[in-house]
Amino acid sequence: MGLSAHMLYNSKRACQRYDGKCVAFQGVFGLGEHRKVCVNIVATKLIMEVQNMKTSQSYDLVDSDCMMEFENLTFKCTSTWNGFGGRGDNAGWDYQVSLISECDCEAY
């Protein structure tokens, strides 16, 4: 499985309930709240991050919006930069994807 396929698979698992489990990017984000997911992929780590940038109130990130933004970011990064990693924002949400050799968060 290539990096784009890993990204799409794991962003779905981080954005949408699976096997009856509530996942990292579900539920209400407080003002400025930042959440991170780390996934082990062979010798590297995929980091996906979301932050609520809204300053007036807490919000619930819609699962389908979360999926769409990570999908857009995946294809933007791989087609534009011929690489992997990047950042995007939409409607007060900041999304980031990166690859590193070590995680500073727990894998799920």
Steps between C-alpha positions, in 0.01 A plus 500: 500500500643841400511809720188654343303181563624490862400863544149446363445182703628648825329838461170313463577309821587827678195694372221241507378255759612142427428175681277700735795711623499878531821621338751784531341765281139438606309703754515859610828695476543778753628846402841455339502129587761299311489122451765273350504141376819303439500188282793260462575421135800266476804717587321834500211668681201677349381796707153646439392810690188712530450826689188705562606854407164655588508758778132531591392152608567129502406301189441143394704410190265324257642156413446544125667845503799352686531221241464739206769738628754223562419351158552840334823551691625152402447561127624860513823395669573201279415673170637850567817428694559145381551423865305461817400738775334834513244722662162640407218689664131530435209656690701561816668159510873446446617162362857375484668182375866407544734204493770462762728227626388530864160576653446719802148359536348158550406293197138392479 
